[in-house]
Amino acid sequence: MALTVAFIGTGKKRERGSLEGYAMAYTHAPGYLALDDVELVAACDIIEDNVQAFAEQFGIPDTFADYHEMLAEVEPEAVSICTWPHLHEQMVIDCAQAGVKLIYCEKPMADTIGGARRMMEVCDRTGTALNFNHQRRYGKPFSMAKQMLDDGAIGDLVRIEWGGANIYDYGSHNFDMAQYFNDETPPSWVMAQIDYHTESFWFGAHNENEALALIGYDNGVFGLCITGAVQDAVGAHNRLVGSEGIIEIGAQVEGAGALRYRTFGGGDWQQVDTEGEGLHAQVFIERAIADAVNSYRNGTRSMMDAHNAIHGTEAIFACWESSRLRARVETPIEAEGNPLQEMVEAGDLSPQPAEE
């Protein structure tokens, strides 16, 4: 029997996405269509023109403006949620309680750490497989780096470094990749400071302008995160420092390629052939959806399962909580909300409106 799939939030497909929307449903749908025994049965968006255009492109028979009606009438087995982060918690919980058995949701998990925890708890109770679109795990520069690490190419992992635009939105990929490279080992503490002087909204959520964070993991590995205007201090998108060498993904060096490594005392950097794949590609999402569906069918958890995603999410909110408390914090943090948003609401941070 075919797996029936519905979509919540189609968005409007644009030539180039922006921080107002990337119409991620358009990247999810091809992933499902590439699989056997999968049927796209319904889509929902509050803007009728958007959902009609999406349905027409992918041959979807039923469209809705209210996802509750869609869940009740269509009863899909799987749902892709492609909305802004502050909507994820309620939509995931509603889907799980309506009987949906596979959820593929955009990242970040939720706009509060408590929300992320509740989503996972509800899905555990209902037996729903909850996945988040951390698709970089399926890109060759990343998976090949992980294989090199597992093969001992740089000895034992000592430190993971990454740079990016912010901690929360873009950064959710990097915190998740730290989990991937470190065998899903949970963080045990975080010490961080941020600067937030100019409003930075990504999909409706506050994101700091700059941050510096040190993360300690349960196995003794360290994480070092630098964001915003100073992210280039890292010098690479991701760096894995081992006891015997270094692996760099997306090194900011001309001609470095997507993946390179060197051993201590071993001479020059060695570029690794990633078969034409860079740091971003639609095929990553297609592989990720295939893994989510196949794992669900096999009764196993995919790499994007909420039980993996929650650890990187804890570290993200712990960075903001550490900044708020001006202290090192243990994880899981006691806070249930969003420390950055709460600092703004309390007047502890007063970011100025961004120039148009």
Secondary structure, 3 states (H helix, E strand, C coil): CCEEEEEECCCCCCCCCECCECCCHHHHHHHHHCCCCEEEEEEECCCHHHHHHHHHHHCCCEEECCHHHHHHHHCCCEEEECCCHHHHHHHHHHHHHCCCCEEEECCCCCCCHHHHHHHHHHHHHHCCEEEECCHHHHCHHHHHHHHHHHCCCCCCEEEEEEEECCCCCCHHHHHHHHHHHCCCCCEEEEEEEEECCECCEECCEECCCEEEEEEEECCCCEEEEEEECCHHHCCEEEEEEECCEEEEEEECCCCCCCEEEEECCCCCCEECCCCCCCCCCHHHHHHHHHHHHHHHHHCCCCCCEHHHHHHHHHHHHHHHHHHHHCCCEECCCCCCCCHHHHHHHCCCCCCECCCC
